[in-house]
């Protein structure tokens, strides 16, 4: 499946962690996908990690990246037409009448 040519169809937030020296899966298509759909794709590169070894090369960075990305994705959001869940409640702040 050629996701790069279909990048605009990607509607699921995606984190790609890819080593620039991956000998099995080329780095270029991952970079191109992220460039074509930056709203949905977060792209983080590692060096010297080869194929699927990013955590092994730098576990602190890997965990920091994944934790931050998940925090953004799982943060409370308002549904269309609903108030922002993080906004203060105007009725709670209003003085008694």
OpenMM code with the backbone's topology and positions (N, CA, C; nanometers):
from openmm import Vec3, app, unit

residues = "UNK UNK UNK UNK UNK UNK UNK UNK UNK UNK UNK UNK UNK UNK UNK UNK UNK UNK UNK UNK UNK UNK UNK UNK UNK UNK UNK UNK UNK UNK UNK UNK UNK UNK UNK UNK UNK UNK UNK UNK UNK UNK UNK UNK UNK UNK UNK UNK UNK UNK UNK UNK UNK UNK UNK UNK UNK UNK UNK UNK UNK UNK UNK UNK UNK UNK UNK UNK UNK UNK UNK UNK UNK UNK UNK UNK UNK UNK UNK UNK UNK UNK UNK UNK UNK UNK UNK UNK UNK UNK UNK UNK UNK UNK UNK UNK UNK".split()
positions = [
    Vec3(0.0838, -0.1166, 0.0000),
    Vec3(0.0000, 0.0000, 0.0000),
    Vec3(0.0893, 0.1243, 0.0000),
    Vec3(0.0620, 0.2137, -0.0902),
    Vec3(0.1412, 0.3358, -0.1034),
    Vec3(0.0755, 0.4491, -0.0246),
    Vec3(0.1103, 0.4600, 0.1040),
    Vec3(0.0502, 0.5637, 0.1886),
    Vec3(0.0990, 0.7029, 0.1525),
    Vec3(0.2144, 0.7143, 0.0922),
    Vec3(0.2637, 0.8484, 0.0578),
    Vec3(0.1709, 0.9124, -0.0457),
    Vec3(0.1304, 0.8373, -0.1472),
    Vec3(0.0418, 0.8935, -0.2492),
    Vec3(-0.0991, 0.9161, -0.1945),
    Vec3(-0.1327, 0.8505, -0.0844),
    Vec3(-0.2658, 0.8638, -0.0240),
    Vec3(-0.2600, 0.9381, 0.1099),
    Vec3(-0.1574, 1.0178, 0.1303),
    Vec3(-0.1337, 1.0829, 0.2595),
    Vec3(-0.2526, 1.1637, 0.3077),
    Vec3(-0.3223, 1.2319, 0.2188),
    Vec3(-0.4350, 1.3143, 0.2607),
    Vec3(-0.5514, 1.2302, 0.3130),
    Vec3(-0.5537, 1.1015, 0.2821),
    Vec3(-0.6594, 1.0123, 0.3304),
    Vec3(-0.6365, 0.9694, 0.4752),
    Vec3(-0.5166, 0.9869, 0.5244),
    Vec3(-0.4840, 0.9449, 0.6611),
    Vec3(-0.5523, 1.0392, 0.7590),
    Vec3(-0.6437, 0.9874, 0.8398),
    Vec3(-0.7192, 1.0673, 0.9348),
    Vec3(-0.7007, 1.0206, 1.0785),
    Vec3(-0.6091, 0.9288, 1.0999),
    Vec3(-0.5781, 0.8811, 1.2341),
    Vec3(-0.4437, 0.9383, 1.2751),
    Vec3(-0.4382, 1.0097, 1.3880),
    Vec3(-0.3078, 1.0612, 1.4321),
    Vec3(-0.2069, 0.9463, 1.4426),
    Vec3(-0.0903, 0.9698, 1.3870),
    Vec3(0.0098, 0.8647, 1.3756),
    Vec3(0.1466, 0.9166, 1.4181),
    Vec3(0.2133, 0.8412, 1.5003),
    Vec3(0.3508, 0.8719, 1.5386),
    Vec3(0.4418, 0.7736, 1.4671),
    Vec3(0.5337, 0.8251, 1.3881),
    Vec3(0.6322, 0.7407, 1.3210),
    Vec3(0.7673, 0.7689, 1.3838),
    Vec3(0.8274, 0.6646, 1.4381),
    Vec3(0.9640, 0.6721, 1.4913),
    Vec3(1.0477, 0.5852, 1.3991),
    Vec3(1.1434, 0.6468, 1.3324),
    Vec3(1.2167, 0.5757, 1.2270),
    Vec3(1.3647, 0.6112, 1.2329),
    Vec3(1.4475, 0.5106, 1.2225),
    Vec3(1.5914, 0.5337, 1.2180),
    Vec3(1.6341, 0.5631, 1.0752),
    Vec3(1.7177, 0.6647, 1.0592),
    Vec3(1.7625, 0.7025, 0.9248),
    Vec3(1.8485, 0.5942, 0.8613),
    Vec3(1.9022, 0.5032, 0.9438),
    Vec3(1.9854, 0.3966, 0.8877),
    Vec3(1.9168, 0.2593, 0.8928),
    Vec3(1.7841, 0.2588, 0.8897),
    Vec3(1.7077, 0.1341, 0.8864),
    Vec3(1.7421, 0.0598, 0.7571),
    Vec3(1.7920, -0.0612, 0.7696),
    Vec3(1.8340, -0.1373, 0.6520),
    Vec3(1.7224, -0.2206, 0.5901),
    Vec3(1.6051, -0.2288, 0.6557),
    Vec3(1.4935, -0.3079, 0.6024),
    Vec3(1.3814, -0.2220, 0.5459),
    Vec3(1.3458, -0.1168, 0.6166),
    Vec3(1.2374, -0.0287, 0.5730),
    Vec3(1.2985, 0.1078, 0.5424),
    Vec3(1.2921, 0.1516, 0.4184),
    Vec3(1.3532, 0.2791, 0.3829),
    Vec3(1.2944, 0.3962, 0.4617),
    Vec3(1.3791, 0.4865, 0.4974),
    Vec3(1.3450, 0.6051, 0.5744),
    Vec3(1.2654, 0.7064, 0.4915),
    Vec3(1.2945, 0.7177, 0.3650),
    Vec3(1.2357, 0.8195, 0.2778),
    Vec3(1.0841, 0.8238, 0.2752),
    Vec3(1.0150, 0.7116, 0.2556),
    Vec3(0.8688, 0.7171, 0.2525),
    Vec3(0.8070, 0.7648, 0.3843),
    Vec3(0.8661, 0.7315, 0.4960),
    Vec3(0.8141, 0.7805, 0.6242),
    Vec3(0.8260, 0.9322, 0.6316),
    Vec3(0.9400, 0.9838, 0.5900),
    Vec3(0.9607, 1.1286, 0.5897),
    Vec3(0.8640, 1.1961, 0.4927),
    Vec3(0.8429, 1.1371, 0.3760),
    Vec3(0.7521, 1.1950, 0.2766),
    Vec3(0.6080, 1.1947, 0.3265),
    Vec3(0.5658, 1.0871, 0.3918),
    Vec3(0.4303, 1.0808, 0.4462),
    Vec3(0.4084, 1.1917, 0.5488),
    Vec3(0.5036, 1.2086, 0.6381),
    Vec3(0.4922, 1.3136, 0.7396),
    Vec3(0.4893, 1.4523, 0.6760),
    Vec3(0.5668, 1.4718, 0.5724),
    Vec3(0.5711, 1.6017, 0.5048),
    Vec3(0.4394, 1.6317, 0.4336),
    Vec3(0.3764, 1.5286, 0.3779),
    Vec3(0.2520, 1.5494, 0.3037),
    Vec3(0.1289, 1.5628, 0.3933),
    Vec3(0.1371, 1.5146, 0.5170),
    Vec3(0.0229, 1.5247, 0.6073),
    Vec3(0.0702, 1.5540, 0.7499),
    Vec3(0.1278, 1.6716, 0.7722),
    Vec3(0.1823, 1.7031, 0.9048),
    Vec3(0.0762, 1.7171, 1.0140),
    Vec3(-0.0505, 1.7373, 0.9752),
    Vec3(-0.1561, 1.7458, 1.0762),
    Vec3(-0.1831, 1.6107, 1.1413),
    Vec3(-0.1607, 1.5034, 1.0680),
    Vec3(-0.1900, 1.3701, 1.1201),
    Vec3(-0.0653, 1.2908, 1.1565),
    Vec3(0.0488, 1.3263, 1.0988),
    Vec3(0.1686, 1.2448, 1.1174),
    Vec3(0.2761, 1.3229, 1.1918),
    Vec3(0.3184, 1.2661, 1.3036),
    Vec3(0.4334, 1.3179, 1.3772),
    Vec3(0.5491, 1.2246, 1.3459),
    Vec3(0.6591, 1.2817, 1.3002),
    Vec3(0.7724, 1.2016, 1.2538),
    Vec3(0.8957, 1.2342, 1.3369),
    Vec3(0.9511, 1.1339, 1.3993),
    Vec3(1.0715, 1.1499, 1.4818),
    Vec3(1.1791, 1.0555, 1.4305),
    Vec3(1.2980, 1.1094, 1.4100),
    Vec3(1.4076, 1.0278, 1.3579),
    Vec3(1.5092, 0.9940, 1.4662),
    Vec3(1.5689, 0.8801, 1.4492),
    Vec3(1.6801, 0.8354, 1.5327),
    Vec3(1.7960, 0.8026, 1.4395),
    Vec3(1.9141, 0.7977, 1.4942),
    Vec3(2.0316, 0.7534, 1.4189),
    Vec3(2.0943, 0.6345, 1.4911),
    Vec3(2.1585, 0.5503, 1.4154),
    Vec3(2.2276, 0.4313, 1.4672),
    Vec3(2.1328, 0.3280, 1.5292),
    Vec3(2.0045, 0.3399, 1.5037),
    Vec3(1.9099, 0.2455, 1.5643),
    Vec3(1.8757, 0.1303, 1.4704),
    Vec3(1.9072, 0.1463, 1.3448),
    Vec3(1.8770, 0.0457, 1.2442),
    Vec3(1.7288, 0.0122, 1.2452),
    Vec3(1.6913, -0.1133, 1.2319),
    Vec3(1.5493, -0.1501, 1.2184),
    Vec3(1.4876, -0.1861, 1.3542),
    Vec3(1.3903, -0.1081, 1.3966),
    Vec3(1.3114, -0.1295, 1.5199),
    Vec3(1.3925, -0.1289, 1.6486),
    Vec3(1.5055, -0.0631, 1.6506),
    Vec3(1.5896, -0.0625, 1.7710),
    Vec3(1.5999, 0.0762, 1.8349),
    Vec3(1.5068, 0.1651, 1.8039),
    Vec3(1.5143, 0.3014, 1.8563),
    Vec3(1.5153, 0.3039, 2.0090),
    Vec3(1.4289, 0.2261, 2.0712),
    Vec3(1.4259, 0.2231, 2.2175),
    Vec3(1.5596, 0.1744, 2.2725),
    Vec3(1.6188, 0.0754, 2.2090),
    Vec3(1.7466, 0.0213, 2.2554),
    Vec3(1.8588, 0.1251, 2.2491),
    Vec3(1.8538, 0.2118, 2.1497),
    Vec3(1.9586, 0.3123, 2.1312),
    Vec3(1.9441, 0.4267, 2.2314),
    Vec3(1.8196, 0.4700, 2.2568),
    Vec3(1.7973, 0.5831, 2.3464),
    Vec3(1.6606, 0.5691, 2.4142),
    Vec3(1.6527, 0.4823, 2.5165),
    Vec3(1.5223, 0.4569, 2.5795),
    Vec3(1.4605, 0.5811, 2.6436),
    Vec3(1.5408, 0.6700, 2.6982),
    Vec3(1.4855, 0.7903, 2.7601),
    Vec3(1.4182, 0.8794, 2.6558),
    Vec3(1.4846, 0.8995, 2.5426),
    Vec3(1.4266, 0.9825, 2.4368),
    Vec3(1.3011, 0.9167, 2.3804),
    Vec3(1.3079, 0.7869, 2.3547),
    Vec3(1.1923, 0.7147, 2.3003),
    Vec3(1.0724, 0.7306, 2.3937),
    Vec3(1.0939, 0.7061, 2.5223),
    Vec3(0.9829, 0.7153, 2.6181),
    Vec3(0.9309, 0.8579, 2.6305),
    Vec3(1.0197, 0.9571, 2.6252),
    Vec3(0.9784, 1.0971, 2.6312),
    Vec3(0.8922, 1.1331, 2.5092),
    Vec3(0.9356, 1.0911, 2.3904),
    Vec3(0.8601, 1.1188, 2.2675),
    Vec3(0.7222, 1.0540, 2.2704),
    Vec3(0.7181, 0.9261, 2.3047),
    Vec3(0.5910, 0.8528, 2.3046),
    Vec3(0.4971, 0.9081, 2.4116),
    Vec3(0.5495, 0.9358, 2.5302),
    Vec3(0.4662, 0.9899, 2.6378),
    Vec3(0.4092, 1.1262, 2.5994),
    Vec3(0.4903, 1.2129, 2.5427),
    Vec3(0.4432, 1.3460, 2.5022),
    Vec3(0.3384, 1.3351, 2.3916),
    Vec3(0.3638, 1.2487, 2.2930),
    Vec3(0.2696, 1.2327, 2.1825),
    Vec3(0.1365, 1.1774, 2.2330),
    Vec3(0.1418, 1.0759, 2.3167),
    Vec3(0.0180, 1.0198, 2.3721),
    Vec3(-0.0559, 1.1223, 2.4570),
    Vec3(0.0174, 1.2028, 2.5327),
    Vec3(-0.0458, 1.3069, 2.6125),
    Vec3(-0.1250, 1.4040, 2.5261),
    Vec3(-0.0700, 1.4396, 2.4109),
    Vec3(-0.1410, 1.5293, 2.3191),
    Vec3(-0.2644, 1.4611, 2.2607),
    Vec3(-0.2492, 1.3349, 2.2243),
    Vec3(-0.3600, 1.2640, 2.1601),
    Vec3(-0.4738, 1.2334, 2.2571),
    Vec3(-0.4406, 1.2088, 2.3823),
    Vec3(-0.5408, 1.1683, 2.4802),
    Vec3(-0.5943, 1.2839, 2.5645),
    Vec3(-0.5481, 1.4051, 2.5365),
    Vec3(-0.5948, 1.5221, 2.6116),
    Vec3(-0.7435, 1.5431, 2.5863),
    Vec3(-0.8148, 1.5912, 2.6866),
    Vec3(-0.9587, 1.6168, 2.6677),
    Vec3(-0.9819, 1.7155, 2.5545),
    Vec3(-1.0822, 1.6875, 2.4743),
    Vec3(-1.1195, 1.7753, 2.3633),
    Vec3(-1.2709, 1.7925, 2.3637),
    Vec3(-1.3139, 1.9063, 2.3167),
    Vec3(-1.4570, 1.9290, 2.3024),
    Vec3(-1.5060, 1.8605, 2.1760),
    Vec3(-1.6236, 1.8041, 2.1834),
    Vec3(-1.6895, 1.7522, 2.0643),
    Vec3(-1.7481, 1.8715, 1.9899),
    Vec3(-1.7672, 1.8601, 1.8597),
    Vec3(-1.8268, 1.9722, 1.7870),
    Vec3(-1.9589, 2.0133, 1.8520),
    Vec3(-1.9745, 2.1442, 1.8752),
    Vec3(-2.0961, 2.1956, 1.9362),
    Vec3(-2.1001, 2.1862, 2.0875),
    Vec3(-1.9945, 2.1321, 2.1479),
    Vec3(-1.9886, 2.1182, 2.2938),
    Vec3(-1.8865, 2.2169, 2.3490),
    Vec3(-1.9043, 2.2585, 2.4760),
    Vec3(-1.8053, 2.3497, 2.5355),
    Vec3(-1.6703, 2.2803, 2.5531),
    Vec3(-1.5648, 2.3596, 2.5543),
    Vec3(-1.4294, 2.3087, 2.5750),
    Vec3(-1.4204, 2.2500, 2.7153),
    Vec3(-1.3792, 2.1214, 2.7312),
    Vec3(-1.3736, 2.0602, 2.8639),
    Vec3(-1.2706, 2.1227, 2.9570),
    Vec3(-1.1734, 2.1962, 2.9022),
    Vec3(-1.0710, 2.2575, 2.9861),
    Vec3(-1.1033, 2.4027, 3.0203),
    Vec3(-1.2067, 2.4591, 2.9575),
    Vec3(-1.2430, 2.5986, 2.9838),
    Vec3(-1.3144, 2.6078, 3.1177),
    Vec3(-1.2918, 2.7173, 3.1901),
    Vec3(-1.3629, 2.7324, 3.3177),
    Vec3(-1.5135, 2.7427, 3.2960),
    Vec3(-1.5899, 2.6931, 3.3889),
    Vec3(-1.7356, 2.6973, 3.3830),
    Vec3(-1.7797, 2.8389, 3.4172),
    Vec3(-1.8424, 2.9135, 3.3226),
    Vec3(-1.8789, 3.0534, 3.3497),
    Vec3(-1.9827, 3.0653, 3.4597),
    Vec3(-2.0672, 2.9648, 3.4764),
    Vec3(-2.1693, 2.9709, 3.5820),
    Vec3(-2.1054, 2.9535, 3.7196),
    Vec3(-2.0007, 2.8738, 3.7281),
    Vec3(-1.9339, 2.8519, 3.8571),
    Vec3(-1.8601, 2.9787, 3.9018),
    Vec3(-1.8137, 3.0605, 3.8071),
    Vec3(-1.7371, 3.1798, 3.8399),
    Vec3(-1.8256, 3.3029, 3.8603),
    Vec3(-1.9522, 3.2949, 3.8207),
    Vec3(-2.0414, 3.4107, 3.8313),
    Vec3(-2.0801, 3.4356, 3.9772),
    Vec3(-2.0862, 3.5636, 4.0165),
    Vec3(-2.1293, 3.5950, 4.1542),
    Vec3(-2.2768, 3.5588, 4.1718),
    Vec3(-2.3176, 3.5248, 4.2922),
    Vec3(-2.4583, 3.4889, 4.3129),
    Vec3(-2.5494, 3.6081, 4.2823),
    Vec3(-2.6685, 3.5804, 4.2277),
    Vec3(-2.7596, 3.6885, 4.1933),
    Vec3(-2.8600, 3.7157, 4.3036),
] * unit.nanometer
topology = app.Topology()
chain = topology.addChain("A")
for resn in residues:
    res = topology.addResidue(resn, chain)
    for name in ("N", "CA", "C"):
        topology.addAtom(name, app.Element.getBySymbol(name[0]), res)
